[in-house]
Amino acid sequence: MNKDKPELPRPLPVDRVPRGGSMEEVVAEPAECQDLAGRLDIPALHEARAKLKVSPWRGGGLKVEGEVAADLDQVSVISLEPFRQRVRFPVLRYFLPPGADTGEADADPIVCGEIDLGEIVAETLALELDPYPRRPGESFAVDADTAEARESPFLALRKLVAKPK
């Protein structure tokens, strides 16, 4: 992964978006999936794609809405075993040209007259993936028998402190 080059470059010139908006599709190539998996710190990204509607917004800005879908491997925080899953996340992003002061804290800047749809996909996955993934059916539940057999270290400390001398 090269820090200077985005993993999934899909620049869209702002002046290319018609008044009525445009439908854009982003599909990651296998090498891009591999690079993006490294960025996301997951074992594998088998597929990443997005269907996005890009519309003019607030005098020179853009609104991007749609969905990002991916087929990927993650490692369970419980069993530490890899598992495969398909995920889907909604996207709603706003972009404004440099110097446009509309009070919108959530709007991203348009850089050099372009927005990068691939970076929207990468950022959506990075922000939406569960940071503590579990295989389906796994839980942190402790068996009652096991819980009774184990004594809390704080309870043991309390017993030591409470012993009469």
Sequence and secondary structure as in RCSB ss.txt:
>XXXX:A:sequence
MNKDKPELPRPLPVDRVPRGGSMEEVVAEPAECQDLAGRLDIPALHEARAKLKVSPWRGGGLKVEGEVAADLDQV
SVISLEPFRQRVRFPVLRYFLPPGADTGEADADPIVCGEIDLGEIVAETLALELDPYPRRPGESFAVDADTAEAR
ESPFLALRKLVAKPK
>XXXX:A:secstr
  TTS SS  EEEGGGS TT EEEEEE  HHHHHHHHHHHT SEEEEEEEEEEEEEETTTEEEEEEEEEEEEEEE
 TTT  EEEEEEEEEEEEEEE TT  SS TTEEE BTTEEEHHHHHHHHHHHHS SS   TT      HHHHHHS
  HHHHHHHHHH   
